Amino acid sequence: MTGEIFRDAWGIPHLRADGASELARVQGRVTALDRAWQLEVERHRARGTSASFLGAEALPWDRFVRRARLDDTARRCFAELERRDPETARWVRAYVDGVNEGLAEGAARTPEFARTGLAPGRWEPWTPLGVWLGIHILFAGFPAKLWREQVVRHLGADAVGLFAADGPGTSGSNGWLVSGERTVTGQAVIAGDPHRFIEEPGVYQQIHLSCPEFDVVGLAVPGVPGIAHFGHTGTVAWAITNAMADYQDLYRERLRRTGAGVEALDPDGVWRRAARHTEVVEVAGEEPVEVEVIETARGPVVIGGPEGLPDGSRDGLPEGSPGDVQEGFSGELPDAPPLAVALRHPPRVTADLGFGALLPLLRARRVADVDRAVDLWTEPVNVVQAADTEGGLLHRVAGKVPVRSEANGIRLVPAWEPGHDWRGWHETPRAGLTDGVAAMANQRGVAAPLGVEFAPPHRADRITQLLGEKERWSAADMPAIHMDTQLASAEPLLDLLRGVGSLTAEAARVRRRLLGWDRRMDADSEAAALYARLRGAVVRRLAAHPAFAALATPPAYSEVLLPWLALLPRVGFALEHLLRAEELYGIDRAEAVRAAVEEVAAERPSGSWGDTHRLAPWRALPDPSYAAPGLSGDHDCVLCTSSVPGLTDLSARGPAARYVWDLADREASRWVVPLGAWGAPGSPHHRDQLPLWLKGELVPVVTDFTQFTKESDV
């Protein structure tokens, strides 16, 4: 036996080989066969070449990737991996060899290649690292610092908390660990669902990897070998959520052109040469675009440059520390320097992406093995939960978070001033269980010392509450928690609605109906749809108030960064804080709610939440045949299917997979993805798991090779 590919009833690949490297080759090959289009899109996105076949819409991303030097960072990280950990480097090379073996055949199965005229390219040894960087470069949300900069500039420092992500925030992930003392088997259960943008094909790949060293099932990231985030080896299982840690910094740079190139002002007062070159981005159907790439001692310049922003605007901030904003200041200073912003993040600094953790995770037999493996992790920074069959439990943060000044975590900091350098790495916190359980849902918990903004506590509190309602749990019980639709964050709006007076008869009927609502965002609920309409109307009224007018037009940054600077979504996600604040710039919130309920009543709304709250996955090319299904849930429900209140009810974010890992019997574990195991449209396993995902049902995890259909020897 060299390598074998088997399939189960859902088309999920089960792979077997003589050794770890040969298995990696088979994993790369089967991923290319099943997901060739996805792999090539991600390779091009990681290199900043996607506009060459996707057209001008992809240009902002390509420009950002070139300026951020992601491909160069991937090359550096792989070179360092070869130096520090040659075994893992060979293993990554084997995966890449498999991808290159399978791409042509996979592309022939996938119509998108013909639609775009794209020919499959060649993967390099560092391509998986580039894919990982491309997927996660915005994961820590460094653009939120740009938003805070705008808020402080126009509203003052006290306003930052009003728009904090934990009041309420953007979606994250759920995970919970139930120890053996609280299960019917006496062995632990780990369950959860990572929340990401739903993509087609999906961002997670169900897979089974078996060789003499290990036998692991889990959710792989297509384009990356092994199983990084969610895995079960039979004797130990692990899972993660985003820790919401702050590990990326933005520096305002002072740049000047000289006859030799570009110089940057360093904290010691000396102008030093910055690295500079130009690159050309090919754009399908249009002329190529030249991109200037500049890197200072802090990092690559991702916004502006020596001449400022493309529209000619300058920094517009007073001199001195970023916290010293002059009272009443709301415009540009005549002598403000041109805006240039450099990004600093751990892989660019250390040339380490954490890939050294991947093989040890596959080889893990106990919690202690997982613990040692994730010590090698870099980014994204995660909360890790693990359990083993000997009763071992783990609940900790993993990844690199730099030690630096508090100001670095809040906003842009001046590169030319001392005190903003990185001074080593934080120790990653650990936590235990309470009453035999631990819930992680991006809340301000174990990772609190490492972050600035976290998700609201609603999902974590609700999971903990549900787990407290029963003394003993089984793996089969967990999907009911996955699908819980209670919306605790509705209370502030409903409290205001309760006190509103002088309503018309129709508006009063709307109020009575909402106050009698069970607070569940179920797809078939007309009251949930009514609440969403009212919420949207309130959000739009608040966002349109003159108090926030200065925030309505964002700076001329890259389109890639603008979602973090859009006022309407910021108001929608912060509605809970904005409604509960003691004072809100003179805005009469009760009147805004009264006017909003009258607006909704005048529309005489009908229909249920699922009529408008529909799944809208991201895909590189549009699919006219796609019929968007209705969804239950909302962004603060455990069933976290996020829309953008006030803008759209469509959901682009949600559970990118669901899993239940049973330590008593791996065959009692369950998993599901939103669409299917295969990426080719029209293939039998392209969307066959969607009906299950919608209902909250999961697919059995099977690891017995005698129950599979053998596809090929490779």
N, C-alpha and C positions, 0 to 999 in steps of 0.2 A: 504493500500500500504506500502510495506517495501522498495523494490527496483525494478526497471524495466529497461530492456535493450531494446531499439528500434534501428532500422537501417534505414538509408536513402538509396537512389538509389546507392550510392557509397560505401555502407558498413560502413560508418562512424558511430560510436556509439553515440547515444543520450540517456543519462541516467537520470532517475528521482527517487527520494527517499524522505523519510519523513524528513530527516535532514542531516546536513553536514557530520557527521561521517558515517551514513549509506550510503550516496552517495560516500564517499571515498572508502568504502568497495566494492561497485559496480564498481567503477572506477578501483580498483585493480583487481577485478575479470575479467572484460571485457578485460583489458590489457593482463592478463595471457591467456585468451582464444584466443585473436588475435595475440599475440606476445610472446608466451612462450619461443621460442628459443632465441629471442633477450633479454628477461629478464634474462634468465639463463646465457647467455654469459656475460651480463653486471654485474650480481652478481658475477660471477667467476672472471671477470677482476678486479672488485673492491676489491676482497679478495686476488688476486694474486694466483688463483688456475686454471686459464684457460688452462695451459699446461697439466693438468691432463687428458683432453679429446681432446685438439687441437694439442698437441704434442710440439716438440722442438721449432717450430717457435714462439710459444707464450711464451717461457721461458724468453726472455729479458724483456718483459712487466711484467710478474709475479715477476721477481727479483726486478725490479724497484719499483713496488707497495709495496712489502714487506719492502724494504729498506726505502721507503718514509712513511711507516706506515699509509697507507690510511685507512685500516680497523679499526685500533685503533683510528684514528682521527674521523671516523664516529661514533664509539661507544662513544667517549668523547662528541661529539657534540650532540648526542641524549640524553645522560645523562644530559647535561646542558639544553637542550630543555625541558626535563621533569621537571627540577627544575624551570626554568624561565617561561615556557609557557606550563603548563600541558594540556591545551585544544588542542593546536596544536600537542603535543606529542600523545594524544589519537587519534586524527584525522589521524596521520601518521600510528599508530598501526592499525587502521581500514583498511587503504589502504593495509597494509601488510597482514592482515587477508584475504582480498579479493583475493590478489595474491595467497596466499597459497590454498585457496578454488578452484581456477581455473587452477592451474598449471598442474595438472595431465591430465585434459581434454584437455587443450591447447597443451600439449606435444603429446598427442595421435593424434592430427591433423597435427603435424609438423614432416616431415620425417628426419630432421637433428638429432633428438634424436636417432633414430634407426641407422643412419649412424655412429654415434660416440659411441653408446652404453651408452650415458649419461642418467641418470635418474634425473628427476627434484628434486631439493633439497628444503630446507625450508628457507624461507625468515625470517630474524630477524627484529625487529623494527627499527634498524639503517641501514638496507640494502638500503633503498632509499637514505639516506645521502651518503652512500658509492658509490652508482651508480653516484650520482651527482658529487662527488669528482673525481671519475675515468674518467668521461667524460670531466671534466674541469681542471684537474691538469696541463695540458700542454697548456691551453688556453691563459695564459698570456705570454707564450713564454720565460720562464726563461732560456731555453738553448741558447737563443740569446746572453746572457752574456758570455757564453763559446765561441761563435764565435768571439765576440768583443775582448775577451782575446787573441785569436789566431791572430787576425788582428793586434792588438797593438804589440804583441810580435814580429811579423815578418815584419810588414810594418810601425809601428809607429802609434801614437794616431791620427794623421791627416787622416789616411786612414779609420777610423771608419765611417765617414760620407759618403764615397764613396759607402759603402755597406748598407747604411741605408734602412730600410724597406720601407720608403716613397720615394724611388727612383728607380723603383717602388717597391711595397711591396707585401706581400702575401695577398690573398683575405680575405675579412672581410664580412660585411653585408651592405645592403642598407636600408634606412628608410627615409620617408619624411612625413611631417605633413603640410597639407594645411588647413588654418583656414577658417571659414565660409565666410569671406569677399571675398574669392577667389574661392568659389564653387557655383554651380548652385542652390543648395538647401539652402544656407545660414548656413549650418552646416558643421563642419570639416570632413575631410577625412584623414585617416592615412593609408599608404601603405608601402610595402617594401618586402625584401626577405633576410632571414638570410643565410649567406654563410658558410658552413661547409663541412667537408668531407661527400660526399654522401654515405650513408650506406643503405644496404638492410638487414632487414627492415629499414625504415627511422628513423632518430633521432627525428623527430617531429610527433606527433599523433594528427590528427584532432579529436576534441571531444566536446561534449555538456553536461554540467553539470547543472542539475536543481533540486532545492529543495525549500521549502518555503522561505529560507533566500536569495537565489540568483539564477540567471539563466544566465550562462556564456558559450559562445563558445570561442574556442581558440585552440592553439597548445600546447599540453602537451609534456613533456619528458617522454617516457615510463620508468616506474620504479619509478616515482616521482609523488606524489599526487598533484592535483590542476592544475593550469595553470600559469606558472611562467612568461613567456616571452611575449606572444602575446595573448591578450584576449579582449573580447567585452561583457560587461554586459547588453547592451541595452541602458544605459545612459552614460557610460564612456567606452573608449577603450584605450589600451596602447600597446606599442611595444618597442623593444630594439635593439641596436646594440652593438657590443663590443667596449668599450671606448678606448681600446689600452693602458690602464693604466698599470703602473709598480707597482705591489704589492707583488712580490715574490723576495726574495734575496738569493744569493749564497755566502757562507762564506768559505774561505780556512781555514781549521782547522789544528792545530798541535796536533796529537794524539800519544800516546805512550802506549805500553802494560805494565801492571804491574802484579804482582802475583794475584791481586784481580780483574783484568779485563782491562779496557781501561780508560785512562785519557785524557782530553783535556785541552789545555792551554787557560785560560780566559784572558780578557783584563787587569785585575789587576795583571797579572803575576803569578797567582796561578794555578797549575795543579789540576783539579777537576775530580772526577769520572764521566764518561759518562755511560748512560744506555746501556747495551749490552745484547743481547741474540742471539740464532741461531734459524732458522726456516728451515723446509724441504719443498721443492717444488716438488710435484709429476709431472712426465713427462710421458705422454703416450708413450709406446714403448721404454723407456729408463730408466736408473737408476735415482733415486731421486737426487736432487741437494740441498746441504746445503747452506743457505744464512746467513751471519752474519749481524745482524741489530744493528746499533750503533746510539745513539742520544746524541748530546751535548746540552748545554744550548741554542744554536742557533736553532737547529732543527735536524731532521734525516740526517744522512750522506748518500747521494745518489750516490756519486762518490768516488772511492778509499777507503782508510782506513789507518790503522797504517802502512801498508807496501806499500802504494801507489796504483797504477793501476795494473790490472792483468798482464800486460806485464812487470812489474817491473820498469816502468818509474816513475820519480819523478816529483815534482812540476815544476821545470824548470823556475821559476820566481825569479827575484831578490828580496832581502829583502826590506822591507819598504812598503810604500803605493802603491796600485796597479797602480797608475798613474805614478810612478817614474820608468819607464822602461828605462834601460840604452840604450843609443844610440848605434845602431849596434848589440844589443844583439839578438841572434836568436837561442840559444841552451840552454842546461841544465847547471845549475851551479853544480859544484862538491859537494857542501854542501847543495844543495836544499833539503828541507824536503819532505818526501813522500806526494803525493797529496791525500787530503781528502777534500771533499766539502759537506757542510751541506746546506739543503734547509729550508728556513724560509718562511712560508706563513700564512695568517691571521687565517684560521680555526684551525691550529695546535696551534697557540698562544692563541686564545680567546675561543676555543671550541664552536664556533658559526658559523654556515654555512648559516645563513640568512633565515632558514625555517620559522621563525616567520613572514615573509612577506606574506606567501602563502595564508593563510586564509583571512587576510585583503584585499588582492587583489581580491579574489572572492567576497567579501562583498562590494567592492567599488561601490559607486553610483556617485561620482563626482571626478574631478581631485584632489581635496584636499585629498580625501581618498587614491588615488593611491600614491600621494606624501608622505603621512604619512607611507604608507605600505613600500615603497621602502627605506625609512629611515632605515629600519631593514635589508636591503640587505647587504651581505658580498662579495661573489664572485660567478662568475666572475663580475668584475666591468663593468657596462654597461652605455651607454647613453639611457635614457628613454624619450619617447615622449608619451603624453597622451592628450586626448581631451574629453569634455563632452557635453551634449546637452544644457547646459546653457551657453556655450561659453567659458568655462574654458579651458586653454591650459597649457601644461607642457613640458619643454625641459631642462633636467638636467642630471647630472651624479649620479649614485647610486652604493654604495659599499664601502669597506674599503681599503684605501690606506695609508700605514704607513708613518709617518713623520720620515725621517732619512737623512743622509748625501747624497749629490749628487752622490758621488762615488758609493754608493750602487746600484743606478739605472743603472749604466753603465756596471760594470764588477764585477768580484769576489772581495770581500774585505777580509782582514785578520781578522780572528776571535780574534786573540790574541792582536789586537791593539784597543785602545779606539776610540770612535767617530763613531762607526757603529751600535750602538744600535737603537732600535725603540723608538720613543718619542711621542706616541699618534697617532692620525689619522687626515688626511687632511679633511677640510671641502669640501664637494662635490660641484663643480661649477654648476651654472645655466646659461641659456641663453634664449634669446627671439627669435622672428621670424623676418625676414626681408621681407618686402613687402608681409606679410601674409603667408610666407612659411619658413620651416626649413628642410634642408637636412642633414642627418647623414650617413656617409659612411666610418667611421673609420679614417677620416682625422684629421689633426691637428686643431681641433676646440674647442668646449666647454671643452673637457678633456685635452687640451694641458698642463696645469700645472701639470698633474698627470702622464705623460708618457714620454718616451724617443723616441721611433720610432712609427710612424703612417703610415697609408696607404697613397698613393699618392693622390693628390686632384682631380684627373681626374673624378672619379665617382661622387663625391659630386658636382663638378663644372658642370658636364654634366646634372645631375638631376636638379640643380638650373636653368641651361640654358633652359632646356625643359619646366620646370614649368613657366618660364618667357615668353614663346612663346604664351601663351593663358591667357586671363584675368580670365576666369571662368572654373573650372574643375568639373568633376563628378567622381563618383566611377568607372563608366564604362570606363573612359579614362585611368585609371592607368596602365593597362597591357602594353600599348604601351611604357611606361617608363621602366617597368620591362625588356622589350626585346630590348632595344636600344643597338646597337653594335658598335658605334663609338669608335675608339681606338686612343685617343689623344697621348698616349705614343709612338706611332710609329714615331713621327716627328723627334727626334734626329737622328735616324738611316737613315731615308729618306733624311734628310738634308745632312748628310755625303755622302750618295749615289749620291746625286745631283752633288756634286763637284768632284767625282772620275773621273779620266781621264784614257786614254790608255786601253779601254775595247775592247774585241773582239766583233764582230758583234752580236753574240748571247747574250752576256752579256749586250750589249747596248740595245738590244730589251727587256731584262728582266728589265733593269732600266726604260726604257720608260713606260713599263706597270705598274711598281710600282709607278712611279711618277704621273701617271694618275689615280691611284686607289682612290676610294672614302673613304678610311680609315675605312671601315666597315667590321667587322669580321663575315660575314654571312656564314652559312654552305654551300651555293651553290656558293660561290665566289671563282673563281680560283685565282684571284689576292690576296685574303687574304691568301690562301694556299701558294702562292709564297712568300709573305711577311714572313710568319712563317718559311719557309725554309731558307730564307736569315737571319732572326733573329737567328735561331738556329745555322747556320754556323758561324755567327759572335761571338755568345756566346762561342761556342766550341774553336774558335781561341783565344779569349781573355783568357779563362780559361786555355789554354795550354801554355800561354806565360810564359817564365822563371821568370818574375817578380812576378808571383803568385805561383811559384812552391812550396814554403814552406807551402802554405795553401792547397795543393792538398791532403795531407795525414793527416787526423784528428787524434787526440789522441785516445788512446784505451779506450774510454768511452763506456757506454752501447749503444747497438744498438738503443734503444729507443731515444737517444739524438742525434744520428749521422745525421739525416736529417737536423738539424740546422747548422751542421758543414761541409756539402758537398759544395765544391767550385763551381761546375757547376751550381746548382740552385741559389746559391748566386749571381753569375755573371748574370744569366738570369734575376732574379728579380731586380737587380741593374743596368741593362743595360743603362737605361736612365741617371743615374748619371755618370756612367763610360764613356759614350760617350760625355757628356757635360762638364766633368771636364776640368779645364784649362790645366792640365798636368797629365799624367797617367804613371808614372814610365818609361818614354821613349818609351812607346808602340806607334807605328804608327797606330792609329785607322783608318785613311783613307786607309792605305794599307790593314788592316785587312778586311775592308768592300770590297775593290776591289777584294781581293783574294776570299772572300766569295761569291760575286756575280758571279765570274767566276766559282766557284765550283758548284753553283746552276745551272748556264747556261749549264754546261757540263753534268749535270744529265738529261737535257731536261725534266723538271718536267711537269706533267699533273695532272688533278684532282682538286677537290675543297676542301675547308677547312674542311668540314664535313666528307670527306673521311678518314681523320686521326684524327681529333679532335672529339673523341667519348667519351661517358659517361662510366666511369669505376668505379662503386661503390665498396666500401669496403664491404666484407662479410666474416664472420668467416670461412666459408667453400666455396670452389670454386663451381661455377655452370656452367658446360659445355654447358648447353642449352642457356645461356644468349647471345643474339646478341646485341652488343653495338651500340646504335643509334648515328648518327652524330649530332653535336651540332654547333650552332652559339655562338658567344661571345668569350671573352678572359679575362685575369685576370685584365685588367684595363678598361674593358667595364662595363657599368651598368649591362649588362647581363654577370655577372662575372663567367665564366666557366673556371677555372684555369687549365692550363697545366704547364709543367716545361720546359721553352724554352731551347733548346739545348739538352734536354734529351728525352722528349716524348711529343707528341701532345695529348695524352690521358688526359682526365679531371677527376680527383678524387674529386675535390672540385667544389662547385657551389651552386645555390639556393636550400637549403634543404627544403624550402617551399616558397610559395608566398601568400601574404594576401592583402586584401583591406578592411579596416574597415570604414563603412559609419555611421556617427553619426546621419544622418537624418532618416535612415531606416536600421536597422540591417539586414533585409532580402535582402537589396541591396548590402550587403557585399559579398566578394568572397574569395576563398582560393583554393590552390592546393598543392600537394606534388609530389616529383619526380616519385614515383612508385605507391603506393596504401595504403589503410588503413589497410590491413591485412598482416601478416608476413609469412603465410604458402605458400610455393611454390605451384603453381597450383590452388590456391583458386581463386574465381572469382574477388576478389578485391586486389590481390597481386600486379598487375602492371597496373590496368585499368586507372589510372590517368596519366601514362607516356605519351601517345599521346597528351594529353592536355598540360602537362608541357612543352613538346618539342615545341609546337606551341605558347606558351604564353597564353593559355586560362585558365580560372579559373572555379571552381565549385561553384554554388550558395550556400550561407550559408542559411540553412533552420532551423527554430527553432520551428515551429508549430508541436506539437506532433501528431496531427491528420493526418499529411502527411507522417508519418513513418510507417514502419512495425514493430510490436511488436515481439521481439524474445523470451523474457522470463521474468518471475518474479524471483527474486533471494533474 
